[in-house]
Amino acid sequence: MNEIWTTMASMMGVWAFCQSILLTVFPPEFRFASLKFLHRVFHWFSAYCYYDITEIDGVNTNELYNAVQLYLSTSASISGTRLSLMRGLNSSSITFGLSNNDRLVDSYNGAAVEWEHIVTQRQSQTFSWRPLPEERRGFTLRVKKKDKQVILDSYLDFVMEKANEIRRKNQDRLLYTNSRGGSLDSRGHPWESVPFKHPSTFETLAIDPVKKAEIMDDLVDFANGESFYKRTGRAWKRGYLLYGPPGTGKSSMIAAMANFLGYDIYDLELTEVNTNSELRKLLMKTTSKSIIVIEDIDCSINLTNRNTTGGGGGGGGGGGGRRNNYDTASHGHGIDDGGNSITLSGLLNFTDGLWSCCGSEKIFLFTTNHIEKLDPALLRSGRMDMHIHMSYCSFPAMKILLKNYLGFQENDLQKELLEELEGEIDDAEMTPADISEVLIKNRRDKNRAVEELLVEFKNRVVIKRRKSKESNGDEIEDEEQEKRALDTPTDASDQLQETCNKNGCDDNDDHDKFD
C-alpha cells in the first residue's frame, strides 16, 4: 500500500513539473490562440452550424425567442426526451416546453433541425438600471450546413408565422395593464397580463343589427387590409371612439371586438403614466394584433388646457400637434394632475404620430360618456376613424336581450305584447344594462320578466313626462320673474316722475335724484 501512495505522489510531482514547464514555454496568449485555431478547424470540418437566440437582446426582449418558445410548445410530439409542463394562473390549457438544457428535433422541408434550450446562471451585477433575471435563457439552433440557406430564408419566418397563428387561435386572450409608475418587471416588461375570458361576442351584443354589421365589416376590412395600407402609404392601424351614456355596452363592445379578431387588449391607465416619454415606451412594448384601450378619456386626466394658437384641428399625424403648439408643457401650460405631466401633444403622437407605427395591425380605442368634453383634435379622422354612438336600448337590441337572458325567440311572444314594448321602449330611454337587470332578476319566470319589463318601461315614461312638465313649469316661472324684474324699474321711474312734477322739480334735479 505504501508503494502505491509513493508512486502516486511521484506521478503528481512529475505532472506539476510538466505543467510548470508548459506554462513557462507556452504563455496564456499562445494557448488562447491555439484553442481558437483548433476551434475554427473543428468548425471547418464539422457538418453543422449553430445559431444562438437569447431571451434578452440588450435591453429589449427578443421576439424571436418568444416565438420559438411558443412554437416548440406545440411541437412536443416531434421528439423530446424531457419536457416541462405548466399551467398558468387562471389558464385553461396546459403548455409544453423544453426543460433546461434539453433538446428537441424538428424537420422542415426535409431539413432536420435541433433546438437546445440553454439555461445558465447569470453573474451577479453590482449595479443595473433595471433588474435582470437570475438565469440567462436562450435557444441554440443546430442545422446542417447544406440546409443553412433553407433555414435562414424561410424556416425562421415559418416559426414566427406559426407562433402568431397560435396566439390568434388561443382562446385565452391576454388582458394587459400598465405597471404602476411605469416600473418594469424582471423581464423588462412594463405591462402586466392576465388571461382575458370575457364571453361577450357580436352575437350576444345588444345593439342595432345594422350598426353591428357595419362595425364587423369594418373590422374584417381592417384585419385583411395589409396590402391596402401598404399601397396607400398609411400605417396599419385604426381608431375607434365609443361614446354614449353609462351602461350602454361600451366595455362589452371592446370585448366583442377582441374575441372577434382574436386580439389581445392593452388597457392603458393614463393616471399611472407620468410623462410623454413613459407613454411612448409603453407603446413600444405593445405587440401587433392588439387593441389599445383608453377608457373614459374625458375624466382620466385633464387634456383640455392647451395653447390653441394654431387652431384646433391639427395637421396630419403627430407633426400636426407640433405645428399647432399642442405641447402645452413647452408653453407654460403643462398639466399637473397629481404628478402627471402628459400633454395633449403626447397623446396625439401616441395615437397618430410616428411612434404609433411601432408594430402593425393595432387598434386604438377610446371611450367616453361625454363626447362634447373632448378636444376636437382627438376627434378628427386619422385618430378616431369611426365614431360609434352607444345609445339607449332600441327595440331590435331588446329582442337580442330577450333571447340571451330568457331564450325567447320573436315568435314566442304575442304580437300585441311586442307592439306594446316597441311603442314604449324609445320613450323609456333605458340602457341595455337597465333592461338586463330586470331580466336577470326575473329569469326564473320568463313571462313575468317580460311583463315587469313592460311595467318598467311605462314607469320610466311617466317619470320622464313628469320631469318634462316640471321643467317646463320652471321655465315659465323663470320667464314671469324676468318680466316682473324688467317691469319693476319702469314703475319706479314713473313714480319718481310724478313726485317731481308735484314738487316742481326741474330736469336737472330729476336727473340728480334719479342718479
C-alpha positions as CSV (number, residue, x, y, z in Angstrom):
1,M,0.0,0.0,0.0
2,N,2.9,2.4,0.8
3,E,4.4,1.7,-2.6
4,I,1.1,2.7,-4.3
5,W,0.9,6.0,-2.4
6,T,4.6,6.6,-3.1
7,T,4.1,6.0,-6.9
8,M,1.0,8.3,-7.0
9,A,2.9,11.1,-5.2
10,S,5.8,10.7,-7.7
11,M,3.4,10.9,-10.7
12,M,1.7,14.1,-9.2
13,G,5.1,15.6,-8.8
14,V,6.0,14.9,-12.4
15,W,2.7,16.3,-13.6
16,A,3.2,19.5,-11.6
17,F,6.7,19.8,-13.0
18,C,5.5,19.3,-16.6
19,Q,2.6,21.8,-16.0
20,S,5.1,24.5,-14.8
21,I,7.3,23.9,-17.9
22,L,4.2,24.2,-20.2
23,L,3.1,27.4,-18.5
24,T,6.6,28.8,-19.0
25,V,7.1,27.7,-22.6
26,F,3.5,28.4,-23.7
27,P,2.2,31.7,-22.4
28,P,-1.6,32.3,-22.0
29,E,-1.9,34.3,-25.2
30,F,-0.4,31.4,-27.2
31,R,-2.7,28.8,-25.6
32,F,-5.7,31.0,-26.3
33,A,-4.7,31.4,-29.9
34,S,-4.1,27.7,-30.2
35,L,-7.6,26.9,-28.8
36,K,-9.2,29.4,-31.1
37,F,-7.4,27.9,-34.1
38,L,-8.4,24.4,-33.1
39,H,-12.0,25.6,-32.7
40,R,-12.0,27.0,-36.2
41,V,-10.5,23.8,-37.6
42,F,-13.3,21.9,-35.9
43,H,-15.9,24.0,-37.5
44,W,-14.3,23.8,-40.9
45,F,-14.6,20.0,-40.8
46,S,-18.0,20.0,-38.9
47,A,-21.1,19.3,-40.9
48,Y,-23.2,21.6,-38.7
49,C,-23.6,25.3,-38.0
50,Y,-25.1,26.8,-34.8
51,Y,-27.2,29.9,-34.1
52,D,-27.9,31.4,-30.7
53,I,-31.3,33.1,-29.9
54,T,-31.1,34.8,-26.5
55,E,-34.2,35.8,-24.4
56,I,-33.0,39.4,-23.8
57,D,-31.2,41.3,-26.6
58,G,-29.5,44.2,-24.8
59,V,-32.4,45.9,-23.0
60,N,-35.2,44.6,-25.2
61,T,-36.9,41.2,-25.2
62,N,-36.1,39.1,-28.2
63,E,-39.4,38.5,-30.0
64,L,-37.9,35.5,-31.9
65,Y,-37.2,33.8,-28.6
66,N,-40.8,34.1,-27.5
67,A,-41.9,32.9,-31.0
68,V,-39.6,29.8,-30.8
69,Q,-40.8,29.1,-27.3
70,L,-44.4,29.2,-28.3
71,Y,-43.8,27.2,-31.5
72,L,-41.9,24.4,-29.6
73,S,-44.7,24.2,-27.0
74,T,-47.0,22.8,-29.7
75,S,-44.3,20.6,-31.2
76,A,-43.8,18.4,-28.1
77,S,-44.8,15.3,-30.0
78,I,-42.0,15.7,-32.6
79,S,-39.1,14.5,-30.5
80,G,-38.3,15.4,-26.9
81,T,-36.5,13.4,-24.3
82,R,-37.7,15.6,-21.4
83,L,-40.4,18.2,-21.4
84,S,-41.7,20.6,-18.8
85,L,-45.5,21.0,-18.3
86,M,-47.0,24.2,-17.0
87,R,-50.4,25.7,-16.4
88,G,-50.6,29.4,-15.6
89,L,-52.8,31.0,-13.1
90,N,-56.4,31.3,-14.4
91,S,-55.3,29.5,-17.6
92,S,-57.5,26.8,-19.1
93,S,-54.7,24.9,-21.0
94,I,-51.5,23.1,-20.3
95,T,-48.5,24.2,-22.2
96,F,-45.4,22.2,-23.0
97,G,-41.8,23.4,-23.0
98,L,-38.2,22.2,-23.2
99,S,-36.6,21.5,-19.9
100,N,-33.4,23.3,-19.0
101,N,-30.5,22.2,-21.3
102,D,-32.6,19.7,-23.2
103,R,-33.0,19.1,-26.9
104,L,-35.9,18.8,-29.4
105,V,-35.7,17.7,-33.1
106,D,-37.8,19.3,-35.7
107,S,-37.9,19.0,-39.5
108,Y,-38.8,21.5,-42.2
109,N,-39.0,20.7,-46.0
110,G,-36.8,17.7,-45.5
111,A,-34.2,19.5,-43.4
112,A,-33.6,18.3,-39.8
113,V,-33.0,20.9,-37.2
114,E,-32.2,20.6,-33.5
115,W,-33.3,23.0,-30.8
116,E,-31.5,23.1,-27.5
117,H,-32.7,25.2,-24.5
118,I,-29.7,26.7,-22.8
119,V,-30.1,28.0,-19.2
120,T,-27.2,29.3,-17.2
121,Q,-26.8,31.3,-14.1
122,R,-26.3,35.0,-14.6
123,Q,-23.3,36.6,-12.8
124,S,-24.4,38.9,-10.0
125,Q,-24.2,42.6,-11.0
126,T,-23.2,45.4,-8.6
127,F,-25.3,47.9,-10.4
128,S,-28.1,47.7,-13.0
129,W,-30.6,50.4,-14.2
130,R,-33.3,47.7,-14.2
131,P,-33.4,44.2,-12.5
132,L,-32.4,41.2,-14.7
133,P,-33.5,37.6,-14.3
134,E,-31.2,35.4,-12.3
135,E,-30.9,33.0,-15.2
136,R,-29.7,33.6,-18.7
137,R,-32.0,31.8,-21.2
138,G,-31.7,31.1,-24.9
139,F,-32.2,28.6,-27.7
140,T,-29.4,27.2,-29.8
141,L,-30.4,26.1,-33.3
142,R,-28.2,23.4,-34.9
143,V,-28.6,22.8,-38.7
144,K,-26.6,21.1,-41.3
145,K,-24.5,23.5,-43.5
146,K,-26.2,22.2,-46.6
147,D,-29.6,23.3,-45.2
148,K,-28.4,26.6,-43.9
149,Q,-29.9,28.7,-46.7
150,V,-33.3,27.0,-46.4
151,I,-33.4,27.5,-42.6
152,L,-32.4,31.2,-42.8
153,D,-34.6,32.1,-45.7
154,S,-37.9,30.5,-44.7
155,Y,-37.8,28.3,-41.6
156,L,-37.5,31.2,-39.1
157,D,-40.2,33.1,-40.9
158,F,-42.4,30.0,-40.7
159,V,-41.7,29.8,-36.9
160,M,-42.8,33.4,-36.5
161,E,-46.0,32.9,-38.5
162,K,-46.8,29.7,-36.7
163,A,-46.4,31.4,-33.4
164,N,-48.7,34.3,-34.4
165,E,-51.2,31.8,-35.6
166,I,-51.1,30.0,-32.3
167,R,-51.6,33.3,-30.4
168,R,-54.6,34.1,-32.6
169,K,-56.2,30.7,-32.1
170,N,-55.5,30.7,-28.4
171,Q,-58.9,31.0,-26.6
172,D,-57.3,32.7,-23.7
173,R,-56.9,36.3,-24.8
174,L,-54.5,38.3,-22.7
175,L,-55.6,41.5,-20.9
176,Y,-52.6,43.8,-20.2
177,T,-52.4,46.8,-17.8
178,N,-49.5,49.1,-17.3
179,S,-47.5,48.8,-14.2
180,R,-47.8,51.4,-11.5
181,G,-45.5,54.4,-12.2
182,G,-44.0,52.8,-15.3
183,S,-42.0,50.2,-13.4
184,L,-40.5,47.2,-15.3
185,D,-40.6,43.6,-14.2
186,S,-37.6,41.2,-14.2
187,R,-38.0,40.6,-18.0
188,G,-38.1,44.3,-18.8
189,H,-41.9,44.5,-19.5
190,P,-43.9,47.5,-18.3
191,W,-47.2,45.5,-18.8
192,E,-48.8,43.0,-16.5
193,S,-51.1,40.5,-18.0
194,V,-53.9,38.1,-17.1
195,P,-56.0,35.7,-19.3
196,F,-58.9,37.5,-20.9
197,K,-62.0,35.4,-20.7
198,H,-64.8,37.9,-21.3
199,P,-67.6,36.0,-23.1
200,S,-69.0,38.9,-25.0
201,T,-69.4,38.4,-28.7
202,F,-71.1,40.3,-31.5
203,E,-73.8,37.6,-31.4
204,T,-74.7,38.5,-27.8
205,L,-74.1,42.2,-28.1
206,A,-77.3,44.2,-27.7
207,I,-77.0,46.9,-30.4
208,D,-78.8,47.6,-33.6
209,P,-78.1,44.8,-36.1
210,V,-77.4,47.3,-38.9
211,K,-74.8,49.1,-36.8
212,K,-73.4,45.8,-35.7
213,A,-72.9,44.5,-39.3
214,E,-71.3,47.8,-40.2
215,I,-68.8,47.5,-37.4
216,M,-68.0,43.9,-38.1
217,D,-67.4,44.6,-41.8
218,D,-65.1,47.5,-40.9
219,L,-63.1,45.2,-38.6
220,V,-62.8,42.5,-41.2
221,D,-61.6,45.0,-43.8
222,F,-59.0,46.3,-41.4
223,A,-57.7,42.9,-40.4
224,N,-57.4,41.8,-44.1
225,G,-56.1,45.2,-45.3
226,E,-52.3,44.8,-45.0
227,S,-51.8,45.2,-48.8
228,F,-54.3,48.2,-48.9
229,Y,-52.5,50.1,-46.2
230,K,-49.1,49.5,-47.8
231,R,-50.4,50.6,-51.2
232,T,-51.8,53.8,-49.8
233,G,-48.8,54.6,-47.6
234,R,-50.8,54.5,-44.4
235,A,-49.9,53.0,-41.0
236,W,-51.7,49.7,-40.4
237,K,-53.8,51.0,-37.5
238,R,-57.3,52.2,-36.9
239,G,-59.0,54.4,-34.3
240,Y,-62.5,53.9,-32.8
241,L,-64.4,56.1,-30.4
242,L,-67.2,54.7,-28.3
243,Y,-69.4,57.3,-26.8
244,G,-72.7,57.3,-25.0
245,P,-74.4,57.2,-21.6
246,P,-73.1,54.7,-19.0
247,G,-74.5,51.2,-19.2
248,T,-74.9,51.2,-23.0
249,G,-72.3,48.4,-23.5
250,K,-69.1,50.1,-24.4
251,S,-66.9,47.6,-22.4
252,S,-68.9,44.7,-23.9
253,M,-68.2,46.1,-27.4
254,I,-64.4,46.2,-26.7
255,A,-64.5,42.5,-25.5
256,A,-66.6,41.5,-28.6
257,M,-64.0,43.2,-30.9
258,A,-61.2,41.4,-29.2
259,N,-62.9,38.0,-29.4
260,F,-64.0,38.6,-33.0
261,L,-60.4,39.4,-34.2
262,G,-58.5,37.3,-31.7
263,Y,-56.5,40.3,-30.5
264,D,-55.0,41.0,-27.1
265,I,-56.2,44.0,-25.1
266,Y,-53.9,46.7,-23.6
267,D,-55.9,48.6,-21.1
268,L,-53.9,51.8,-20.7
269,E,-54.4,53.6,-17.4
270,L,-53.2,57.2,-18.1
271,T,-53.2,58.1,-14.4
272,E,-50.3,55.7,-13.9
273,V,-48.2,57.3,-16.7
274,N,-46.1,60.3,-15.6
275,T,-44.6,61.7,-18.8
276,N,-44.9,61.6,-22.6
277,S,-41.7,59.6,-22.7
278,E,-43.2,56.8,-20.5
279,L,-46.3,56.8,-22.8
280,R,-44.0,56.2,-25.8
281,K,-42.2,53.4,-24.0
282,L,-45.5,51.7,-23.2
283,L,-46.5,51.9,-26.9
284,M,-43.1,50.4,-27.9
285,K,-43.8,47.3,-25.7
286,T,-47.2,46.5,-27.2
287,T,-47.5,43.7,-29.7
288,S,-49.1,43.7,-33.1
289,K,-52.6,42.4,-33.5
290,S,-53.8,44.2,-30.3
291,I,-56.4,46.7,-29.1
292,I,-55.1,49.6,-27.1
293,V,-57.9,50.9,-24.9
294,I,-58.2,54.2,-23.1
295,E,-61.5,54.2,-21.2
296,D,-63.2,57.4,-20.0
297,I,-60.7,59.7,-21.8
298,D,-62.7,62.7,-20.7
299,C,-62.1,62.1,-17.0
300,S,-58.8,60.1,-16.9
301,I,-56.6,63.2,-16.9
302,N,-57.1,66.9,-17.8
303,L,-56.3,67.3,-21.5
304,T,-58.4,70.4,-22.2
305,N,-55.9,73.1,-21.2
306,R,-53.8,73.7,-24.3
307,N,-52.5,76.6,-26.4
308,T,-54.8,76.9,-29.4
309,T,-52.6,79.3,-31.3
310,G,-52.5,77.2,-34.4
311,G,-56.1,76.1,-34.5
312,G,-57.9,73.1,-33.1
313,G,-57.9,70.5,-35.9
314,G,-54.2,70.0,-36.3
315,G,-52.3,68.7,-39.3
316,G,-51.7,65.1,-40.3
317,G,-50.1,62.8,-37.8
318,G,-48.0,63.8,-34.8
319,G,-46.5,66.7,-36.7
320,G,-49.8,68.5,-36.6
321,G,-49.6,68.5,-32.9
322,R,-46.2,70.2,-33.0
323,R,-47.3,72.8,-35.6
324,N,-50.3,73.8,-33.6
325,N,-48.4,74.0,-30.3
326,Y,-50.3,71.2,-28.7
327,D,-47.3,70.5,-26.4
328,T,-48.7,72.6,-23.6
329,A,-45.9,71.8,-21.3
330,S,-43.4,73.7,-23.5
331,H,-45.6,76.8,-23.4
332,G,-46.1,77.0,-19.7
333,H,-49.4,75.2,-19.7
334,G,-48.3,71.8,-18.6
335,I,-50.8,69.6,-16.9
336,D,-50.1,68.8,-13.3
337,D,-52.5,66.1,-12.3
338,G,-51.0,64.6,-9.2
339,G,-47.5,64.4,-10.7
340,N,-48.9,63.5,-14.2
341,S,-47.4,65.7,-16.9
342,I,-48.9,64.1,-20.1
343,T,-49.7,66.7,-22.7
344,L,-52.3,66.6,-25.5
345,S,-49.4,66.6,-27.9
346,G,-48.0,63.4,-26.3
347,L,-51.4,61.7,-26.5
348,L,-51.8,62.7,-30.2
349,N,-48.4,61.4,-31.1
350,F,-49.3,58.2,-29.2
351,T,-52.3,57.6,-31.4
352,D,-51.4,59.3,-34.7
353,G,-47.7,60.2,-34.7
354,L,-44.6,58.5,-35.8
355,W,-44.5,56.4,-32.6
356,S,-47.9,54.9,-33.4
357,C,-46.3,53.0,-36.2
358,C,-44.3,50.8,-33.8
359,G,-45.7,47.4,-34.8
360,S,-48.6,46.9,-37.1
361,E,-52.3,45.9,-37.1
362,K,-53.2,47.9,-34.0
363,I,-56.5,49.4,-33.0
364,F,-56.7,52.4,-30.7
365,L,-60.0,52.6,-28.9
366,F,-61.2,55.4,-26.8
367,T,-64.4,55.5,-24.7
368,T,-66.2,58.5,-23.2
369,N,-69.6,59.3,-21.7
370,H,-69.4,62.9,-22.8
371,I,-68.1,63.4,-26.3
372,E,-68.7,67.2,-26.0
373,K,-66.0,67.4,-23.4
374,L,-63.3,66.1,-25.7
375,D,-60.8,68.3,-27.6
376,P,-61.6,68.5,-31.3
377,A,-58.0,67.4,-32.1
378,L,-58.9,64.0,-30.6
379,L,-61.9,63.5,-32.8
380,R,-60.6,64.2,-36.3
381,S,-60.2,61.4,-38.9
382,G,-56.9,59.6,-38.7
383,R,-57.1,59.5,-35.0
384,M,-60.7,58.4,-34.5
385,D,-61.6,56.9,-37.8
386,M,-65.0,55.6,-36.7
387,H,-67.3,57.2,-34.1
388,I,-69.7,54.6,-32.6
389,H,-72.6,56.0,-30.7
390,M,-73.7,53.6,-28.0
391,S,-77.2,54.8,-27.4
392,Y,-80.2,53.7,-25.3
393,C,-81.6,50.3,-26.0
394,S,-83.6,50.0,-29.2
395,F,-86.3,47.5,-30.0
396,P,-84.1,45.2,-32.1
397,A,-81.4,45.3,-29.3
398,M,-84.1,44.5,-26.7
399,K,-85.1,41.4,-28.7
400,I,-81.4,40.2,-28.5
401,L,-81.5,40.6,-24.8
402,L,-84.7,38.6,-24.5
403,K,-83.1,35.9,-26.5
404,N,-79.8,36.0,-24.5
405,Y,-81.4,36.1,-21.0
406,L,-84.7,34.3,-21.4
407,G,-84.3,32.2,-24.6
408,F,-87.2,34.0,-26.2
409,Q,-87.4,34.0,-30.0
410,E,-89.5,36.6,-31.7
411,N,-92.3,34.2,-32.5
412,D,-92.5,33.1,-28.8
413,L,-94.1,36.4,-27.7
414,Q,-97.6,37.6,-28.5
415,K,-97.7,40.2,-31.3
416,E,-99.7,42.6,-29.2
417,L,-97.1,42.4,-26.4
418,L,-94.3,43.0,-28.8
419,E,-96.1,46.0,-30.3
420,E,-96.7,47.5,-26.8
421,L,-93.0,47.0,-25.9
422,E,-91.9,48.6,-29.2
423,G,-94.2,51.6,-28.6
424,E,-92.8,52.3,-25.1
425,I,-89.1,51.5,-25.4
426,D,-87.9,54.6,-27.2
427,D,-89.6,57.0,-24.8
428,A,-88.4,55.0,-21.8
429,E,-84.8,55.6,-22.6
430,M,-83.4,52.6,-20.8
431,T,-79.9,51.3,-21.3
432,P,-79.1,47.6,-22.1
433,A,-77.7,47.4,-18.5
434,D,-81.0,48.6,-17.1
435,I,-83.0,46.1,-19.1
436,S,-80.6,43.3,-18.3
437,E,-81.0,43.9,-14.6
438,V,-84.8,43.5,-14.9
439,L,-84.5,40.3,-16.9
440,I,-81.8,38.7,-14.6
441,K,-83.9,39.4,-11.6
442,N,-86.9,37.6,-13.0
443,R,-85.2,34.9,-15.2
444,R,-86.9,32.1,-13.3
445,D,-90.3,33.2,-14.7
446,K,-89.9,34.3,-18.3
447,N,-93.4,35.7,-18.7
448,R,-93.2,37.6,-15.5
449,A,-89.9,39.1,-16.6
450,V,-91.4,40.4,-19.9
451,E,-94.4,41.8,-18.0
452,E,-92.3,43.6,-15.4
453,L,-90.1,45.0,-18.2
454,L,-93.2,46.5,-19.8
455,V,-94.2,48.0,-16.5
456,E,-90.7,49.4,-16.0
457,F,-91.0,51.0,-19.5
458,K,-94.3,52.7,-18.6
459,N,-93.0,53.9,-15.3
460,R,-89.9,55.4,-16.9
461,V,-92.2,57.2,-19.5
462,V,-94.4,58.6,-16.7
463,I,-91.4,59.8,-14.8
464,K,-89.8,61.3,-17.9
465,R,-93.1,63.2,-18.7
466,R,-93.5,64.4,-15.2
467,K,-89.9,65.8,-15.2
468,S,-90.6,67.4,-18.5
469,K,-93.7,69.2,-17.2
470,E,-91.8,70.3,-14.1
471,S,-89.0,71.6,-16.3
472,N,-91.5,73.5,-18.5
473,G,-93.2,74.9,-15.4
474,D,-89.9,76.1,-14.1
475,E,-89.1,77.7,-17.4
476,I,-92.5,79.5,-17.4
477,E,-91.9,80.7,-13.9
478,D,-88.5,81.9,-14.7
479,E,-89.9,83.9,-17.7
480,E,-92.5,85.5,-15.5
481,Q,-89.9,86.5,-12.9
482,E,-87.8,88.0,-15.7
483,K,-90.8,90.0,-16.9
484,R,-91.5,91.3,-13.4
485,A,-87.9,92.2,-13.0
486,L,-88.0,94.2,-16.2
487,D,-91.2,95.9,-15.4
488,T,-90.2,97.0,-11.8
489,P,-87.6,99.7,-12.8
490,T,-90.2,101.3,-15.2
491,D,-92.8,101.6,-12.4
492,A,-90.3,103.1,-10.0
493,S,-89.3,105.7,-12.6
494,D,-92.9,106.7,-13.2
495,Q,-93.5,107.2,-9.5
496,L,-90.4,109.4,-9.3
497,Q,-91.5,111.4,-12.2
498,E,-94.9,112.0,-10.6
499,T,-93.3,113.2,-7.4
500,C,-91.0,115.6,-9.1
501,N,-94.0,117.1,-11.0
502,K,-95.8,117.7,-7.8
503,N,-92.8,119.4,-6.1
504,G,-91.9,121.4,-9.1
505,C,-88.5,119.8,-9.8
506,D,-86.6,120.8,-12.9
507,D,-85.0,118.4,-15.2
508,N,-81.5,118.7,-13.6
509,D,-82.9,118.0,-10.2
510,D,-84.8,115.0,-11.6
511,H,-81.6,113.6,-13.0
512,D,-79.8,114.2,-9.8
513,K,-82.4,112.4,-7.7
514,F,-82.6,109.6,-10.2
515,D,-78.9,109.1,-10.1
